[in-house]
Amino acid sequence: MKRNMDLIRSILLALEKVESAGKMQQLSIDGIAEEVLSYHVKLLFQAGLIEAHDASGVNDFKWYPVSLTWDGHEFIEAARNDTTWKNVTSQLIEKTGGLVFEVLKGSLIKSAVQLMQL
């Protein structure tokens, strides 16, 4: 399964809106299959951006998000603005052919710093 950075961002934004931190969350995102969502929740957990719970069984793959971590909050602050997100991701894809997470994060932060200097 391929990693989808737009979905990653959507999950983080949705999780940020949840007011009951510390509890497993049942998220749904329009047009995204439950298995795809679970896979991306697992990736976010592995990246240290969220706390999550693996509720997978023998024949079932299911990850539930719990809350954002400090790094998750920091990333979503840098990625919050739709225009900045689209500009940075499209430029990176055009120049590199893909989105390496650390490069994306650094580019978003650099863009935020440039906006503050205006």
C-alpha positions as CSV (number, residue, x, y, z in Angstrom):
1,M,0.0,0.0,0.0
2,K,1.3,3.4,-0.9
3,R,1.6,6.2,1.7
4,N,-0.7,9.1,1.0
5,M,0.6,12.4,2.6
6,D,-2.7,14.2,2.0
7,L,-4.4,11.4,4.0
8,I,-1.8,11.7,6.7
9,R,-2.5,15.4,7.0
10,S,-6.3,14.8,7.0
11,I,-5.9,12.3,9.9
12,L,-3.8,14.7,11.9
13,L,-6.3,17.5,11.4
14,A,-9.2,15.3,12.3
15,L,-7.5,14.0,15.4
16,E,-6.6,17.5,16.5
17,K,-10.4,18.3,16.6
18,V,-11.1,15.5,19.0
19,E,-11.7,16.7,22.6
20,S,-11.4,13.4,24.4
21,A,-7.6,12.8,24.4
22,G,-6.4,9.5,25.8
23,K,-9.2,7.4,24.3
24,M,-9.2,5.4,21.2
25,Q,-10.9,7.3,18.4
26,Q,-13.1,5.9,15.6
27,L,-12.1,8.2,12.7
28,S,-13.7,8.0,9.3
29,I,-12.7,10.1,6.3
30,D,-15.0,10.2,3.3
31,G,-13.9,8.0,0.4
32,I,-11.2,6.2,2.5
33,A,-11.5,2.5,3.2
34,E,-11.1,1.4,6.8
35,E,-8.0,-0.7,6.1
36,V,-6.3,2.2,4.3
37,L,-7.1,4.5,7.2
38,S,-5.7,1.9,9.7
39,Y,-2.5,1.6,7.7
40,H,-2.0,5.3,7.8
41,V,-2.7,5.5,11.5
42,K,0.0,2.8,12.0
43,L,2.4,4.9,9.9
44,L,1.7,8.0,11.9
45,F,2.3,6.0,15.1
46,Q,5.6,4.6,13.7
47,A,6.6,8.2,12.8
48,G,5.9,9.4,16.4
49,L,3.2,11.8,15.3
50,I,0.4,10.1,17.2
51,E,-0.3,7.7,20.0
52,A,-2.3,4.8,18.7
53,H,-3.6,1.3,19.6
54,D,-3.2,-1.8,17.6
55,A,-6.5,-3.7,17.8
56,S,-5.7,-6.1,15.0
57,G,-6.8,-9.7,15.3
58,V,-5.7,-12.8,13.4
59,N,-7.7,-11.9,10.3
60,D,-8.3,-8.3,11.0
61,F,-6.0,-5.2,10.6
62,K,-7.2,-2.3,12.7
63,W,-5.3,0.6,14.3
64,Y,-7.1,3.3,16.3
65,P,-5.6,6.7,16.8
66,V,-5.6,8.0,20.4
67,S,-4.0,11.5,20.4
68,L,-1.4,13.7,18.8
69,T,2.1,13.7,20.2
70,W,4.1,16.9,20.6
71,D,5.7,16.2,17.1
72,G,2.3,15.6,15.7
73,H,1.1,19.1,16.9
74,E,4.3,20.7,15.5
75,F,3.8,19.1,12.1
76,I,0.1,20.0,11.8
77,E,0.9,23.6,12.8
78,A,3.4,23.7,9.9
79,A,1.0,21.9,7.5
80,R,-2.3,23.6,8.5
81,N,-2.6,26.3,5.8
82,D,-4.1,24.7,2.6
83,T,-2.3,27.1,0.2
84,T,1.1,26.4,1.9
85,W,0.4,22.7,1.9
86,K,-0.5,22.6,-1.8
87,N,2.4,24.8,-2.8
88,V,5.1,22.9,-0.8
89,T,3.9,19.4,-1.8
90,S,3.5,20.3,-5.5
91,Q,7.0,21.9,-5.6
92,L,8.6,18.9,-3.9
93,I,6.8,16.4,-6.2
94,E,7.9,18.5,-9.2
95,K,11.5,18.7,-8.2
96,T,12.0,15.3,-6.5
97,G,9.2,13.1,-7.8
98,G,8.0,12.3,-4.3
99,L,7.5,13.4,-0.7
100,V,10.1,12.4,1.8
101,F,8.6,13.1,5.2
102,E,11.6,14.9,6.7
103,V,12.1,17.1,3.6
104,L,8.4,17.9,3.5
105,K,8.4,18.8,7.2
106,G,11.5,21.0,6.7
107,S,10.0,22.7,3.7
108,L,6.8,23.5,5.5
109,I,8.7,25.0,8.4
110,K,10.9,27.0,6.1
111,S,7.7,28.3,4.3
112,A,6.2,29.3,7.7
113,V,9.4,31.1,8.7
114,Q,9.4,33.0,5.3
115,L,5.7,34.0,5.9
116,M,6.6,35.4,9.4
117,Q,9.3,37.6,7.8
118,L,6.9,39.4,5.5
